[in-house]
Amino acid sequence: AAEPSLSVPRSVATVPLPRSPLRAAPLLAPAFFLLLQLLLSAPSVSSFSVPVPGMSGPGSRNVAVIGGGPVGIEAAVHLVDEGFRVTVLERGNSVAANVREWGHVELFSSWALNMSPAGRRVLGEMAAPIPDDTVFPTGKEYVAQYVDVLAKWLAEKSGKCDLALGCEVTNIGRGHLLKKDDIGGKKRRITTPFRLLVNRGGDEAMMQPFDYVLDCSGTWNQPNWSGAGGVPAVNERKLAASGRILQHICDPLASPQKFLGKTVAVVGTGASAITMINSLKEVAEQHKGVVKVEWVARGSNTPYQRVDNDPLPQRDRLYAMGNEMAGGKSPECLPVTFHGGCSVSEFSLPSGPAGPIQLTLERTPTAGGEGDEG
């Protein structure tokens, strides 16, 4: 998923969800557990002679986990339980660095769906309280009460895991093989261990050998561009670099004057988009002001597909709100104009640091037809 799972504000009553410990949506997706099952059932291979610090050497079934977020840390716990030696490589200076950026946002899945049986066991071993299954945590609470505890157990008690913080994996290879060598399931490629080029504070090092590599890096720092076909609109990269285009969820309640009385363009129809719009509504309501929203989306006038008897009722409320606003039912304090079937072709450059930005929109071509700009 391209963004974290988000919810309507805490003032909305939460609905208790049934226990489903094997599901960890949205942060621990079923696909992750399938990948992990395949990994745990795979045979070991021999490794190179250059060891990763702290590893036990050839034949030890070494695993590199790229990304120290919730999925990466959870994966490391499961791998350690299965006897693997694990190195978690996290680009940030703390585990779950990306989640901490949206720590003010409440998940629309409860604790019951965000803790695995192994994670619950670790909480017990660390004498940490097990959160109430029916509560919907914020990102900050999720990290503090769960991810941080699991990471501490991995580093201090598991005896089989190294946490490498501030380490960015820039390249991955298999021994001396080039990307075209032995393609097609040939044994030499399958049994040749991985080597990772890692950057830490500007210093590079080669880490090897790894029998398996698990990519849990996520998509938080790889946002979609707003132009047609996923290509950046004109000036989009420049404005994003300057901070005039925000590509991550911010907290409008922390800086309400930045938004009150302004027109805000929201591009996209993910959960992050309607969460931001909802946060702007809160700002306008709490400060008795007005925030105008121009909402741009490639899709139709019904941006969110709702699920009958959605097991995540907070998500359903959020999506229902989005569909109503796109359909013209928005409060007076937050007038929303929805531009469906459009992408952005250009962002004008502002005349000054706080100058307005104009968006040029491009219609998405219909089947057999042509788009236009306006």
C-alpha positions as a printed NumPy array, in Angstrom:
array([[  0.   ,   0.   ,   0.   ],
       [  1.15 ,   3.447,  -0.876],
       [  0.059,   5.082,   2.314],
       [ -0.686,   4.087,   5.919],
       [ -4.163,   3.166,   6.978],
       [ -5.898,   6.186,   8.442],
       [ -9.141,   7.016,  10.112],
       [-11.782,   9.558,  10.977],
       [-11.061,  11.637,  14.106],
       [-11.164,  10.232,  17.615],
       [-14.415,  12.044,  18.311],
       [-16.214,   9.46 ,  16.176],
       [-17.284,   6.467,  18.263],
       [-15.216,   3.387,  17.61 ],
       [-16.797,   0.017,  16.992],
       [-15.223,  -3.048,  18.656],
       [-13.867,  -5.503,  16.116],
       [-13.701,  -9.276,  16.49 ],
       [-10.341, -10.809,  17.299],
       [ -8.497, -11.977,  14.242],
       [ -4.893, -12.396,  15.362],
       [ -3.746, -13.962,  12.1  ],
       [ -4.754, -10.836,  10.216],
       [ -2.767,  -7.709,  10.716],
       [ -4.337,  -5.431,   8.171],
       [ -3.478,  -2.837,   7.186],
       [  0.135,  -2.825,   8.334],
       [  0.776,  -6.566,   8.267],
       [ -0.815,  -7.588,   5.   ],
       [ -1.696, -11.218,   4.14 ],
       [  0.788, -11.09 ,   1.261],
       [  3.583, -10.505,   3.764],
       [  2.661, -13.617,   5.738],
       [  2.523, -15.671,   2.53 ],
       [  6.01 , -14.448,   1.61 ],
       [  7.24 , -15.231,   5.092],
       [  5.781, -18.754,   4.949],
       [  7.579, -19.388,   1.666],
       [ 10.802, -18.11 ,   3.173],
       [ 10.528, -20.23 ,   6.301],
       [  9.981, -23.348,   4.205],
       [ 12.879, -22.638,   1.819],
       [ 16.125, -24.605,   2.062],
       [ 19.312, -23.04 ,   3.367],
       [ 22.299, -22.332,   1.12 ],
       [ 25.988, -22.001,   1.854],
       [ 27.424, -18.509,   2.253],
       [ 30.531, -16.503,   1.452],
       [ 33.436, -16.306,   3.823],
       [ 33.107, -12.586,   4.567],
       [ 30.779, -12.483,   7.573],
       [ 28.262,  -9.885,   8.6  ],
       [ 29.281,  -8.626,  12.069],
       [ 27.624, -10.723,  14.737],
       [ 26.683, -13.584,  12.409],
       [ 27.726, -17.147,  12.994],
       [ 29.261, -17.938,   9.612],
       [ 28.619, -20.419,   6.768],
       [ 25.395, -22.392,   6.839],
       [ 23.734, -20.153,   9.415],
       [ 20.728, -19.141,   7.279],
       [ 21.317, -15.396,   7.321],
       [ 18.476, -13.038,   6.411],
       [ 18.63 ,  -9.336,   5.616],
       [ 15.407,  -7.456,   6.331],
       [ 15.344,  -4.103,   4.55 ],
       [ 13.2  ,  -1.696,   6.52 ],
       [ 12.712,  -1.437,  10.264],
       [  9.06 ,  -0.465,  10.198],
       [  6.191,  -2.526,  11.617],
       [  6.388,  -5.156,   8.859],
       [ 10.178,  -5.439,   9.01 ],
       [ 10.282,  -5.738,  12.798],
       [  7.407,  -8.224,  12.83 ],
       [  9.163, -10.271,  10.127],
       [ 12.369, -10.287,  12.153],
       [ 10.522, -11.657,  15.193],
       [  9.045, -14.509,  13.157],
       [ 12.382, -15.298,  11.494],
       [ 14.226, -15.388,  14.822],
       [ 11.557, -17.716,  16.176],
       [ 12.28 , -20.052,  13.247],
       [ 16.016, -20.095,  13.922],
       [ 17.232, -17.611,  11.315],
       [ 19.981, -15.096,  11.979],
       [ 18.585, -11.66 ,  11.067],
       [ 19.986,  -8.237,  10.264],
       [ 17.43 ,  -5.416,  10.058],
       [ 18.628,  -2.454,   7.997],
       [ 16.697,   0.759,   8.586],
       [ 17.453,   3.998,   6.755],
       [ 16.041,   6.13 ,   9.571],
       [ 17.708,   6.735,  12.898],
       [ 15.008,   4.804,  14.74 ],
       [ 12.749,   1.873,  13.985],
       [  9.414,   2.779,  12.397],
       [ 10.863,   6.132,  11.302],
       [  8.157,   6.587,   8.665],
       [  5.299,   5.782,  11.031],
       [  6.58 ,   8.41 ,  13.441],
       [  6.019,  11.003,  10.707],
       [  2.271,  10.31 ,  10.788],
       [  2.141,   9.579,  14.512],
       [ -0.796,  11.959,  15.025],
       [ -3.055,   9.88 ,  12.747],
       [ -5.334,   7.188,  14.098],
       [ -5.415,   3.836,  12.322],
       [ -8.75 ,   2.609,  11.044],
       [ -7.903,  -0.914,  12.177],
       [ -7.899,  -1.769,  15.863],
       [ -5.133,  -3.317,  17.961],
       [ -6.682,  -6.745,  17.303],
       [ -5.635,  -6.479,  13.673],
       [ -2.181,  -5.047,  14.282],
       [ -0.589,  -7.542,  16.667],
       [  0.508, -11.053,  15.736],
       [  0.536, -13.996,  18.188],
       [  4.34 , -13.822,  18.192],
       [  4.223, -10.111,  18.932],
       [  1.827, -10.656,  21.82 ],
       [  4.207, -13.26 ,  23.224],
       [  7.099, -10.805,  23.028],
       [  5.076,  -8.168,  24.875],
       [  4.588, -10.7  ,  27.658],
       [  8.277, -11.581,  27.769],
       [  9.146,  -7.893,  27.997],
       [  6.579,  -7.355,  30.769],
       [  4.84 ,  -4.796,  28.571],
       [  1.057,  -4.345,  28.767],
       [ -0.963,  -5.865,  25.937],
       [ -3.181,  -3.148,  24.42 ],
       [ -6.965,  -3.425,  24.361],
       [ -7.967,  -5.198,  21.136],
       [-10.909,  -2.848,  20.548],
       [ -8.936,   0.407,  20.66 ],
       [ -7.77 ,   2.21 ,  17.508],
       [ -4.202,   3.418,  18.126],
       [ -2.498,   6.416,  16.616],
       [  0.757,   5.863,  14.766],
       [  2.624,   7.216,  17.794],
       [  0.865,   4.8  ,  20.146],
       [  1.426,   1.887,  17.792],
       [  5.166,   2.509,  17.732],
       [  5.572,   3.172,  21.46 ],
       [  3.421,   0.31 ,  22.718],
       [  4.287,  -2.352,  20.164],
       [  6.994,  -1.784,  17.536],
       [  9.535,  -0.299,  19.955],
       [  8.992,  -3.167,  22.381],
       [  9.529,  -5.801,  19.691],
       [ 12.648,  -3.999,  18.477],
       [ 14.089,  -3.927,  21.995],
       [ 13.453,  -7.65 ,  22.361],
       [ 15.188,  -8.329,  19.048],
       [ 18.243,  -6.262,  19.963],
       [ 18.611,  -7.231,  23.611],
       [ 17.014, -10.614,  24.209],
       [ 16.664, -12.606,  21.004],
       [ 20.394, -13.23 ,  20.557],
       [ 19.836, -13.65 ,  16.819],
       [ 19.178, -10.171,  15.473],
       [ 21.226,  -7.065,  14.714],
       [ 19.467,  -3.737,  14.227],
       [ 21.43 ,  -1.471,  11.881],
       [ 19.916,   2.025,  12.115],
       [ 20.832,   4.858,   9.792],
       [ 21.738,   2.315,   7.112],
       [ 20.405,   2.712,   3.597],
       [ 20.668,  -0.225,   1.217],
       [ 21.616,   1.229,  -2.166],
       [ 22.375,  -1.903,  -4.203],
       [ 21.74 ,  -5.654,  -3.995],
       [ 23.498,  -8.376,  -5.932],
       [ 24.087, -12.119,  -5.88 ],
       [ 27.8  , -12.737,  -5.45 ],
       [ 29.682, -12.038,  -8.679],
       [ 26.662, -12.687, -10.908],
       [ 25.43 ,  -9.911, -13.16 ],
       [ 21.688,  -9.369, -13.53 ],
       [ 21.621, -11.297, -16.818],
       [ 23.636, -14.28 , -15.574],
       [ 21.901, -17.63 , -15.018],
       [ 18.389, -16.25 , -15.458],
       [ 15.596, -18.797, -15.51 ],
       [ 15.851, -20.605, -12.197],
       [ 19.317, -22.03 , -12.733],
       [ 20.786, -23.493,  -9.572],
       [ 23.86 , -21.256,  -9.456],
       [ 21.754, -18.089,  -9.189],
       [ 19.369, -19.61 ,  -6.672],
       [ 22.154, -20.825,  -4.407],
       [ 24.464, -17.791,  -4.667],
       [ 24.128, -15.603,  -1.556],
       [ 23.224, -11.933,  -1.666],
       [ 25.554,  -9.01 ,  -1.048],
       [ 24.293,  -5.574,  -0.046],
       [ 25.959,  -2.206,  -0.55 ],
       [ 25.023,  -0.052,   2.431],
       [ 25.426,   3.679,   3.004],
       [ 25.696,   4.869,   6.589],
       [ 26.315,   8.559,   7.125],
       [ 28.09 ,   8.881,   3.788],
       [ 30.338,   5.879,   4.416],
       [ 29.778,   2.793,   2.278],
       [ 30.281,  -0.84 ,   3.232],
       [ 29.529,  -4.207,   1.657],
       [ 27.51 ,  -6.552,   3.837],
       [ 27.512, -10.268,   3.001],
       [ 26.607, -13.1  ,   2.904],
       [ 22.838, -13.27 ,   3.091],
       [ 20.901, -16.343,   2.087],
       [ 17.649, -14.379,   1.834],
       [ 16.631, -10.73 ,   1.522],
       [ 13.208,  -9.492,   2.614],
       [ 12.19 ,  -6.079,   1.243],
       [  9.998,  -4.404,   3.861],
       [ 10.958,  -0.854,   2.937],
       [  7.435,   0.24 ,   2.006],
       [  6.376,   3.138,  -0.211],
       [  6.199,   6.091,   2.206],
       [  9.102,   7.908,   0.555],
       [  7.989,   6.979,  -2.959],
       [  4.792,   8.994,  -3.467],
       [  2.961,   8.931,  -6.778],
       [  3.375,  11.902,  -9.077],
       [  0.29 ,  13.868, -10.075],
       [  0.897,  14.087, -13.815],
       [ -0.66 ,  11.914, -16.521],
       [  0.71 ,   8.395, -16.628],
       [  2.466,   8.816, -13.284],
       [  4.957,  11.32 , -14.734],
       [  5.654,  14.432, -12.611],
       [  3.74 ,  17.522, -13.665],
       [  5.769,  20.515, -14.791],
       [  7.424,  22.135, -11.733],
       [  6.089,  19.441,  -9.39 ],
       [  9.494,  18.192,  -8.294],
       [ 10.781,  21.716,  -7.695],
       [  7.774,  22.658,  -5.557],
       [  7.948,  19.391,  -3.625],
       [ 11.63 ,  20.001,  -2.867],
       [ 10.824,  23.505,  -1.606],
       [  8.021,  22.271,   0.657],
       [  5.183,  24.009,  -1.185],
       [  3.829,  20.615,  -2.265],
       [  3.42 ,  18.283,   0.693],
       [  3.741,  14.636,  -0.307],
       [  3.157,  13.233,   3.176],
       [  0.333,  13.666,   5.648],
       [  0.857,  16.691,   7.862],
       [ -1.034,  17.764,  10.975],
       [ -3.145,  20.852,  10.153],
       [ -4.293,  21.1  ,  13.769],
       [ -0.695,  21.783,  14.786],
       [ -0.475,  24.821,  12.475],
       [ -4.053,  25.966,  11.757],
       [ -3.099,  29.473,  10.58 ],
       [ -1.262,  27.904,   7.674],
       [ -4.593,  26.699,   6.267],
       [ -7.377,  28.957,   7.576],
       [ -8.753,  31.252,   4.898],
       [ -6.692,  29.505,   2.236],
       [ -7.452,  27.336,  -0.789],
       [ -5.809,  23.927,  -0.565],
       [ -5.408,  21.581,  -3.527],
       [ -5.613,  17.897,  -2.627],
       [ -4.48 ,  15.513,  -5.365],
       [ -5.436,  11.831,  -5.232],
       [ -8.092,   9.578,  -3.732],
       [ -6.194,   7.329,  -1.365],
       [ -7.043,   7.102,   2.312],
       [ -4.471,   9.837,   2.906],
       [ -6.416,  12.272,   0.696],
       [ -9.716,  12.065,   2.538],
       [ -7.877,  11.982,   5.866],
       [ -6.221,  15.303,   5.005],
       [ -9.547,  16.774,   3.896],
       [-11.147,  15.601,   7.123],
       [ -8.316,  17.184,   9.127],
       [ -8.858,  20.472,   7.284],
       [-12.544,  20.263,   8.207],
       [-11.56 ,  19.868,  11.852],
       [ -9.35 ,  22.952,  11.628],
       [-12.139,  25.018,  10.096],
       [-14.688,  23.824,  12.672],
       [-12.488,  24.279,  15.722],
       [-11.319,  27.756,  14.713],
       [-14.648,  28.881,  13.22 ],
       [-13.018,  29.648,   9.907],
       [-13.162,  28.473,   6.299],
       [-10.786,  26.319,   4.269],
       [-11.561,  25.863,   0.576],
       [-10.526,  22.585,  -1.071],
       [ -9.927,  21.881,  -4.755],
       [ -9.828,  18.073,  -4.976],
       [ -8.195,  16.594,  -8.089],
       [ -8.524,  12.906,  -8.951],
       [ -7.979,  10.67 , -11.939],
       [-11.079,   8.639, -11.117],
       [-14.813,   9.258, -11.235],
       [-17.109,  11.291,  -9.023],
       [-17.364,   8.346,  -6.639],
       [-13.735,   8.09 ,  -5.546],
       [-14.088,   5.372,  -2.92 ],
       [-15.411,   1.87 ,  -3.339],
       [-17.192,   0.887,  -0.153],
       [-17.459,  -2.706,   1.033],
       [-20.736,  -4.164,   2.247],
       [-20.517,  -4.924,   5.971],
       [-16.967,  -3.589,   5.973],
       [-15.009,  -5.303,   8.791],
       [-13.242,  -1.964,   9.252],
       [-16.141,   0.387,  10.118],
       [-13.814,   3.362,  10.626],
       [-12.633,   2.989,   7.041],
       [-16.204,   2.809,   5.79 ],
       [-17.102,   6.06 ,   7.57 ],
       [-14.065,   7.745,   6.082],
       [-14.866,   6.54 ,   2.551],
       [-18.531,   7.486,   2.881],
       [-17.457,  10.988,   3.875],
       [-15.171,  11.174,   0.834],
       [-17.915,  10.115,  -1.574],
       [-20.345,  12.646,  -0.099],
       [-17.868,  15.499,  -0.397],
       [-16.98 ,  14.529,  -3.962],
       [-20.688,  14.537,  -4.722],
       [-21.101,  18.109,  -3.521],
       [-22.188,  17.541,   0.082],
       [-19.557,  19.422,   2.055],
       [-19.989,  21.7  ,   5.088],
       [-20.013,  25.49 ,   4.727],
       [-16.703,  25.748,   6.561],
       [-15.063,  23.422,   4.023],
       [-16.4  ,  23.971,   0.489],
       [-15.026,  21.179,  -1.696],
       [-14.866,  21.25 ,  -5.492],
       [-14.143,  17.824,  -6.948],
       [-12.331,  17.593, -10.295],
       [-12.795,  13.978, -11.336],
       [-11.152,  12.401, -14.354],
       [ -8.19 ,  14.786, -14.237],
       [ -4.459,  14.803, -13.735],
       [ -2.199,  17.812, -13.219],
       [ -0.171,  18.903, -16.238],
       [  1.553,  21.883, -14.622],
       [  2.004,  23.73 , -11.339],
       [  2.799,  27.416, -11.763],
       [  5.77 ,  28.771,  -9.836],
       [  4.709,  31.204,  -7.082],
       [  5.897,  34.816,  -7.157],
       [  7.198,  34.522,  -3.605],
       [  7.542,  32.061,  -0.691],
       [  3.833,  32.387,   0.158],
       [  2.514,  33.244,  -3.293],
       [ -0.391,  31.29 ,  -4.808],
       [  0.149,  28.305,  -7.079],
       [ -2.071,  27.678, -10.082],
       [ -2.794,  24.144, -11.294],
       [ -3.365,  23.331, -14.944],
       [ -5.495,  20.202, -15.211],
       [ -5.537,  17.672, -18.012],
       [ -8.626,  15.58 , -18.654],
       [ -8.126,  11.836, -18.613],
       [ -8.914,  10.551, -22.126],
       [-12.044,   8.439, -22.396],
       [-12.067,   5.233, -24.374],
       [-11.44 ,   6.22 , -27.999],
       [-11.437,   9.913, -27.112],
       [ -8.986,  12.682, -26.355],
       [ -8.357,  14.666, -23.198],
       [ -8.063,  18.414, -22.932],
       [ -6.648,  20.982, -20.579],
       [ -8.34 ,  23.637, -18.481]])
